[in-house]
Amino acid sequence: MKRGTVHDNERFGMPEGQVLEFSEVTKRFGGITAVSGFSARVEPGQVTGFLGPNGAGKTTTLRILLGLVRATSGTATVGGVAYAKLANPLQTVGAVLEASSFHPGRTAANHLRVYARAGGIGGARVDEVLGQVGLSDAAGRKVGGFSLGMRQRLGLAYALLGDPGVLVLDEPSNGLDPEGIKWMRGFLRQLAREGRTVLVSSHMLTEVQQTVDALLVISGGRLVFQGGLEDLVDPSEYATVVDAPDRAALTSALDSSGVSYELLRSGLTVRGTDPAGVGQLAAGAGIALSSLQRKGPALEEVFLELVSGQRVHASAGGTAPVDSAPEAVAAAAVVAPVLIEDARDEASAAVNIAERESVAVVETATEEAPDASAPTTAGFVVASTGVIDIITPEEAAAYAASGSEPEAEAEAEATGDADGYEGEPVGPIDDELDSDISSDIAKATDSDPDDGLDGEQNLPERPFDEYPKTESDLQADAFFAAFDAEAQAAEEARAAESEDSTEDGEESDGGDDPPPAEQSGAENHDHEGGELR
Ligand SMILES: Nc1ncnc2c1ncn2[C@@H]1O[C@H](COP(=O)(O)OP(=O)(O)OP(=O)(O)O)[C@@H](O)[C@H]1O
């Protein structure tokens, strides 16, 4: 029987979509205004696209909503409540801000098990969500070997763990192949049909056009449009172009209905009546049509005009993007996208989440890549992306110190994991992914004084664990300590069991050697996960 959990209790009913509300949200990073007076409402039961060009402020706005960045002013709420005050955040909001922030040495199932356990969610849900996103067959494979599209799916699985009524997804179609994009569209629409609130960011209208019911468009940190897709273009900008073999009959039908038109060589251009109306009128008069088309600006064109400030829409209070937009974008191009001014604010916000969800967090935003040989006492650290991950101190040190993933090689010899999954044999993390990781770390540790940033924006000089620990820090430490202790106990039990079996007269030339640390660590977590079932 499944254990009673918060999640199980909440699943007796359908997940409840919540209204997301942004009210005059402003966020400044030093001299850069990332978000400026942003007010918008996102309704449940529909997919809302959050659109804007690179550097427009989408991620910052989403991070404010999720309590990962503190707004300079204004509020962002989920069902009227700030994220930090949600009673069951994992069961209320599922979010994916970056798909590549999973620890490459852990299996997909392991990741989810740890989060599930931390959020009080039954282990069976892990299989469910992996199935939902089409990753059942890859459950036992390490994330380091996943394609970008598979990581997107895993991110979505993580977001769905708590069966939340709200999904917040940052560019979920990135890296998906055409079939994956089609699947994602259908999946998001299904989630909205179930009554959930689905907010999806993208920098291209064409990418979300077929999925979304409503749009928020942001540019230079300001809202430049909110409304339905159909509201993007004023109906008066459209014309219906129609023609018939019997043009005289068509003009006389239009005349007698009082519909005005222009007669062109290519047909008739009708304004103020859409193609359906003109078609109906012609059908009513028994006139066969040879063409019926809507002509007007393409949605993409309108979108580009909105974000460039050439078009101003009333839904945004008539505001055009701020002049600082190009400056902000230029700054973004010069500066690696690292947590800067808010490194510590964001750390504590993320740890607060960890505290409430008992979820661990990865820090990549340290001043320098730590020496792998030096003992690291911090049990948790904070990802520059804000995406929560689990990592031990040793892993953090090794992960940050080099592009190679130590755990991967140790586990390469394993042919499955202790979950009972019969996934593909585990292979080393490929070089390309390793170099991605190194480059992320390099970005996160960039403290170049010549980078054009104010001194206050550079990362702190001291290692993370030298900061005085807050109560949240201590609770997160305790969580990790308990997690590691359990894992170690399981490992010892397994070691004792295997000693017993080798004592039965079997030859054993490696009996005194401990298993490779990384391998045993990973097995522990697998085993740990198995116990949750
Ligand atoms: N931690 C930070 N420190 C300094 N500047 C930041 C920080 N985070 C974001 N910015 C800046 O704020 C602006 C908005 O960035 P944001 O990441 O929110 O945009 P975006 O719309 O999500 O862009 P993209 O589509 O490229 O991800 C950019 O100019 C960016 O450089």
The ligand as an SDF file (V2000), in Angstrom:
LIG
                    3D

 31 33  0  0  0  0  0  0  0  0999 V2000
   21.8690   37.9710  -11.9260 N   0  0  0  0  0  0  0  0  0  0  0  0
   21.9510   38.9540  -12.8150 C   0  0  0  0  0  0  0  0  0  0  0  0
   22.8690   39.9260  -12.6700 N   0  0  0  0  0  0  0  0  0  0  0  0
   22.9430   40.9420  -13.5680 C   0  0  0  0  0  0  0  0  0  0  0  0
   22.1340   41.0640  -14.6370 N   0  0  0  0  0  0  0  0  0  0  0  0
   21.2070   40.1140  -14.8270 C   0  0  0  0  0  0  0  0  0  0  0  0
   21.0690   39.0130  -13.9350 C   0  0  0  0  0  0  0  0  0  0  0  0
   20.0490   38.2250  -14.3890 N   0  0  0  0  0  0  0  0  0  0  0  0
   19.5980   38.8200  -15.5120 C   0  0  0  0  0  0  0  0  0  0  0  0
   20.2910   39.9640  -15.7710 N   0  0  0  0  0  0  0  0  0  0  0  0
   20.0710   40.8820  -16.8930 C   0  0  0  0  0  0  0  0  0  0  0  0
   18.7020   41.2000  -16.9200 O   0  0  0  0  0  0  0  0  0  0  0  0
   18.2320   41.2610  -18.2460 C   0  0  0  0  0  0  0  0  0  0  0  0
   17.0800   40.3030  -18.4220 C   0  0  0  0  0  0  0  0  0  0  0  0
   17.5970   38.9730  -18.3870 O   0  0  0  0  0  0  0  0  0  0  0  0
   16.6620   37.6920  -18.4220 P   0  0  0  0  0  0  0  0  0  0  0  0
   17.5370   36.5010  -18.2860 O   0  0  0  0  0  0  0  0  0  0  0  0
   15.5690   37.8390  -17.4470 O   0  0  0  0  0  0  0  0  0  0  0  0
   16.0780   37.7820  -19.8980 O   0  0  0  0  0  0  0  0  0  0  0  0
   15.3350   36.6670  -20.7610 P   0  0  0  0  0  0  0  0  0  0  0  0
   14.1860   37.3520  -21.4010 O   0  0  0  0  0  0  0  0  0  0  0  0
   15.0380   35.4770  -19.9380 O   0  0  0  0  0  0  0  0  0  0  0  0
   16.4250   36.3410  -21.8350 O   0  0  0  0  0  0  0  0  0  0  0  0
   16.7500   34.9460  -22.5870 P   0  0  0  0  0  0  0  0  0  0  0  0
   15.6100   34.6550  -23.5030 O   0  0  0  0  0  0  0  0  0  0  0  0
   17.9970   35.2740  -23.3350 O   0  0  0  0  0  0  0  0  0  0  0  0
   16.9370   33.9090  -21.5210 O   0  0  0  0  0  0  0  0  0  0  0  0
   19.4230   40.9640  -19.1270 C   0  0  0  0  0  0  0  0  0  0  0  0
   19.9860   42.1870  -19.5160 O   0  0  0  0  0  0  0  0  0  0  0  0
   20.3460   40.2160  -18.2170 C   0  0  0  0  0  0  0  0  0  0  0  0
   21.6780   40.4020  -18.5880 O   0  0  0  0  0  0  0  0  0  0  0  0
  1  2  1  0
  2  3  1  0
  2  7  2  0
  3  4  2  0
  4  5  1  0
  5  6  2  0
  6  7  1  0
  6 10  1  0
  7  8  1  0
  8  9  2  0
  9 10  1  0
 10 11  1  0
 11 12  1  0
 11 30  1  0
 12 13  1  0
 13 14  1  0
 13 28  1  0
 14 15  1  0
 15 16  1  0
 16 17  2  0
 16 18  1  0
 16 19  1  0
 19 20  1  0
 20 21  2  0
 20 22  1  0
 20 23  1  0
 23 24  1  0
 24 25  2  0
 24 26  1  0
 24 27  1  0
 28 29  1  0
 28 30  1  0
 30 31  1  0
M  END
$$$$
